Amino acid sequence: MTPNLTPPQKRYLRGLAHALKPVVLVGGKGVGEGLVAETAAALTIHELIKIKVAAEDREARDLAIEQLLAATQAALVARIGHVAVLYRARAEKPLIALPR
């Protein structure tokens, strides 16, 4: 289930993500099982990550991001150009406390 984030929560998470570097790079082969596993592992560890999609056209980037969101059950916080910010809270001991 994809978490629904309110605008203040998205704004808060964008602020936290500002200094982050992309930890997942989507290459020319697109989204595969290995990439989904790495993204899920990164979300479990960090909760908030940046991904960079190396696709040339906008539709391919959007498709790759949507596939990752669906496979990892993460929420899209922001997307600017080739970079997207994903958030998924931990089930136990969350690192980030979201504002209401």
Secondary structure, DSSP 8 states (H G I E B T S, - for coil): ------HHHHHHHHHHHTT--EEEEE-TT---HHHHHHHHHHHHHHSEEEEEE--SSHHHHHHHHHHHHHHHT-EEEEEETTEEEEE---SSS-S-----
